[in-house]
Amino acid sequence: MQKYKLWVILALIVLCIGAVLFWLAPSQSSADPTSSAQSIAIQDNFLTANNSMKSVQAKAFMGKSQQDTEINCQLRLDQTNRLIVNEQTRNCFEYFITQYGEKDLKQIKTDFKTYIEQSYQEPARAQILDLWNRYMDYREKLGHLQTPNIDKDDAKYYQSIFADMKNLRKQLFSNYEIEGLFGTEDTYHEYTLNRMAVLDDKNLTEAQKAEKLKNLFNQLPEDWKENLQQLNKLEDLRKLTTDIKARGGSAEEIHQMRTNLVGPEVTQRLETLDTERSDWKNKVNGYLNERDSVMKSGMSEDAKQKAVQQLRQQHFNQSEEQLRVSTFESIHDQGGKLPFSE
C-alpha cells in the first residue's frame, strides 16, 4: 500500500511539472527566430548605451591626465554594507586628490561627493564621505606641521616629523582607521627610521650595526623583504664598508661586518669580487704607468701608437677588456678620477 501511494505522488509531481512547462513555453510567435534576434539586439544596444553612459560619467570625475585610466576606487564593504577601511580606501582618496592642479580643491570635493553618492548606498555612503572629509582635513593640516629645528642629516629630524604625523592622525581618526589608512606606509617609515638610527649610532661598531640591521630586516613582512632586500642591503654594505675604510679598519672587520649583515656565503662571493676588482685595478694602473712612459718618450707619434697598442695587447688579451680600458685611458689623459668599482 505504501509503495502504491509513492507511485501516485510521483505521477502527480510529473503532471504538475508538465503543466508548468506547458504554461511557461513561449507561443509560436514569440519563438520566432527573427523576433528573438531583435530582442537580443535591443538588449545589446541597451547594454552598450548603458556602458557608454557609465564611461562618460566616469570621465567627468577624472583629471585630464587620467582620461586613459580607470577610477582607482575599489572600496571594500562588509556584509552589512559598511566600509572596510584599508589601503584601497586611501588609494581611492588619493586618486581624486592627485587631480589638484588640473582641478581646484572645491571641484575635487564636489566630484568625489557626487561619485560616492552615485556609486554607494547607505550606510557605506555616509561612512565614506565622513572619512573623506576627515582625510582632507588631515592632508591640509599635514602641510602646516612645523619642521623641527634639527639637522636634516640627523635621524632625530625624521623621527620628530613622523611623531608629529602620528599625533595628528590620532586627533582625526580611530585606531582602526589609522591602521587601515596608514598601516602599510608606517611599516616602511618605522623600518627606515630604525635603520637610520642604527647607522647613526656612534656607540656601535660596524659589525654590531650590521647585526642590528639584519635583525630589523628580518622583522619586516615577507612582501616588504622582497622589495627592499637588494636595495637596502647593498646600500648598507657600501655605507658600512666605507666607514670601516675611512677610519683605517682592517679586512677582518669588513669580513665580520659582511658576515653579520648578509651571511658567510654572500660574504665569500663579495670577497672574491673584491679580489677581482683589486686585480683589475692593479692591472689598469700598471698599464697606464707604462703607457705614460711611452707617451713621454722621444719616440715618433707613429712609434708611440704602435708601442701603446702592443702594451695594451700584452696586458689585456680579451677584446672586452681592451674596450673597457680605452675608457680609463681617456679619463686618465683628462686628469679625471678613474671609475674603479668599490
PyMOL commands that set and color helices and strands:
alter all, ss='L'
color gray80, all
select helices_A, chain A and resi 2-24+33-60+64-66+87-97+105-119+124-142+155-172+175-200+206-218+222-246+251-262+264-295+301-315+319-333
alter helices_A, ss='H'
color red, helices_A
select strands_A, chain A and resi 76-77+83-84
alter strands_A, ss='S'
color yellow, strands_A
deselect
rebuild
show_as cartoon
